[in-house]
Amino acid sequence: MTRTAPFDPTVTDVAPGPATGDADGRDTLLRRLVRIGSRPGPWRRGRILAAPALLLGFLMLCHARIPNGFGNPGSLIESFLPWFGLCVPVLLACALWRRSASAVVALLLPITVWLSMFGGMLTDKSRAGAAGFTVATHNVGADNPDPAATARDLVGSKADVLALEEITAQAEPAYEKGLAKAYPYHTVMGTIGLWSKLPLSDTRMVDIAQDAGPLGAAKPLAVKEADARALRATVTTDRGPLAVYVAHLGSVRVMPRKGFWTESRDRGVPALAEAMAADEHERVVLLGDLNGTLDDRAFVPLTSRMTSAQEAAGDGFGFSYPATFPVARIDQILVRGVTPDSSWVLPGTGSDHLPVAARISW
């Protein structure tokens, strides 16, 4: 049995008000519009990302102005300058993730600078031509476990002239024996040597150490030759004489109290450049382990007078050290008065360096 409420004439019907759900919906839409309006646009987003992009560009553009004060920061940065390009894709990915137009535009500076400096290294610049004359250089490594195998590998390079650095007294007989048949002419001074298929003459040491003996007295010639790190010889070719220099500049170190220590190397560069500038021969080649990349300002005395075979006729960056994962080209072939036709890196031989070679013509 259903009961109904008694009729009350004092109660009147009231029209229903707006639904609560509709009011909440309008409030939500309003808040969303406010958030969209206050959200930074693509040109305002990512300004923090734009700053390192611009800094990267200016760092590469103005690397020569970075002072070489304590720790040689300028030379250290220049030694690994090509690798700064790896920062670009990282910053680009972050800019796209943030949808930042300002960061993307800022990246145009480091991209442009890097391409202007190293874009040419991405192409093969070798030139086809006559057989030419092949030169090679290799730091064979003082700790090389198998000098005889290294000698066999180097014979396979078929170079006309072969320069070796870091030859130990124990390993020297193995190199002389292994290279004798292919290279009947050779000279060794200190820890460097030159092997040639053609006659050598006017062979002499080049003093790049310039170290004095006790109490400032000059070292005897025999002592200097035993410690020689550079030599010069004339190779007799059917197209005239070719002056060949072999050099192993001083090592560099990253030291806690000195930073990037390059004193020994930097002292040898101007001495070597001076000796080569005074050479009377028109055609000159420098082969050796220079313990530095040619982007390093320390090598200006050499690079201002000579041409890098790798930069002129190479394919890629031609990194040569360390052999297991090369990150820098510190083994160099520089020329004057001849034309580099091609330049390449040879396979590993058991040393911590890779051999490098170049074909030249004149």
RAZI-V166088 format. One record per residue. OMEGA is omega as a letter, one per 40 degrees, with the letter a starting at -180 (NA if undefined). Layout:
BEGIN
omega=OMEGA
omega=OMEGA
END
This chain:
BEGIN
omega=a
omega=i
omega=i
omega=a
omega=i
omega=a
omega=i
omega=a
omega=a
omega=a
omega=i
omega=i
omega=i
omega=i
omega=a
omega=i
omega=a
omega=a
omega=a
omega=a
omega=i
omega=i
omega=i
omega=i
omega=i
omega=i
omega=i
omega=i
omega=i
omega=i
omega=i
omega=i
omega=i
omega=i
omega=i
omega=a
omega=a
omega=a
omega=a
omega=i
omega=a
omega=i
omega=i
omega=i
omega=i
omega=i
omega=i
omega=i
omega=a
omega=a
omega=i
omega=i
omega=i
omega=i
omega=i
omega=i
omega=a
omega=i
omega=i
omega=a
omega=a
omega=a
omega=a
omega=a
omega=i
omega=a
omega=i
omega=i
omega=a
omega=i
omega=i
omega=a
omega=i
omega=i
omega=i
omega=i
omega=a
omega=i
omega=a
omega=a
omega=a
omega=a
omega=i
omega=i
omega=i
omega=i
omega=a
omega=i
omega=i
omega=i
omega=i
omega=i
omega=i
omega=a
omega=i
omega=i
omega=i
omega=a
omega=a
omega=i
omega=a
omega=i
omega=i
omega=i
omega=i
omega=a
omega=i
omega=a
omega=i
omega=i
omega=a
omega=a
omega=a
omega=a
omega=i
omega=a
omega=a
omega=a
omega=a
omega=a
omega=a
omega=a
omega=i
omega=a
omega=a
omega=a
omega=i
omega=a
omega=i
omega=a
omega=i
omega=a
omega=a
omega=i
omega=a
omega=i
omega=a
omega=i
omega=a
omega=i
omega=i
omega=a
omega=a
omega=a
omega=a
omega=a
omega=a
omega=i
omega=i
omega=i
omega=i
omega=i
omega=a
omega=i
omega=i
omega=i
omega=i
omega=i
omega=i
omega=i
omega=a
omega=i
omega=i
omega=i
omega=i
omega=i
omega=i
omega=i
omega=i
omega=a
omega=a
omega=i
omega=i
omega=i
omega=i
omega=a
omega=a
omega=a
omega=a
omega=a
omega=a
omega=a
omega=a
omega=a
omega=i
omega=i
omega=i
omega=i
omega=a
omega=a
omega=i
omega=a
omega=i
omega=i
omega=a
omega=i
omega=a
omega=a
omega=i
omega=i
omega=i
omega=a
omega=a
omega=i
omega=i
omega=a
omega=i
omega=i
omega=i
omega=i
omega=i
omega=i
omega=i
omega=i
omega=i
omega=a
omega=i
omega=i
omega=i
omega=a
omega=a
omega=i
omega=i
omega=a
omega=i
omega=a
omega=a
omega=i
omega=i
omega=i
omega=i
omega=i
omega=i
omega=i
omega=a
omega=i
omega=i
omega=i
omega=i
omega=a
omega=i
omega=i
omega=a
omega=i
omega=i
omega=a
omega=i
omega=a
omega=a
omega=a
omega=i
omega=a
omega=i
omega=a
omega=a
omega=a
omega=a
omega=a
omega=a
omega=a
omega=a
omega=a
omega=a
omega=i
omega=a
omega=i
omega=a
omega=a
omega=a
omega=i
omega=i
omega=a
omega=i
omega=i
omega=a
omega=i
omega=a
omega=a
omega=a
omega=a
omega=a
omega=a
omega=a
omega=i
omega=i
omega=i
omega=i
omega=i
omega=a
omega=i
omega=i
omega=i
omega=a
omega=i
omega=a
omega=a
omega=a
omega=a
omega=i
omega=i
omega=i
omega=a
omega=i
omega=a
omega=a
omega=a
omega=i
omega=i
omega=a
omega=a
omega=a
omega=a
omega=a
omega=i
omega=a
omega=a
omega=i
omega=a
omega=a
omega=a
omega=e
omega=a
omega=a
omega=i
omega=a
omega=i
omega=a
omega=i
omega=i
omega=i
omega=a
omega=i
omega=i
omega=a
omega=i
omega=i
omega=i
omega=a
omega=i
omega=i
omega=i
omega=i
omega=a
omega=i
omega=a
omega=i
omega=i
omega=a
omega=a
omega=i
omega=i
omega=i
omega=i
omega=i
omega=i
omega=a
omega=i
omega=i
omega=a
omega=i
omega=i
omega=NA
END
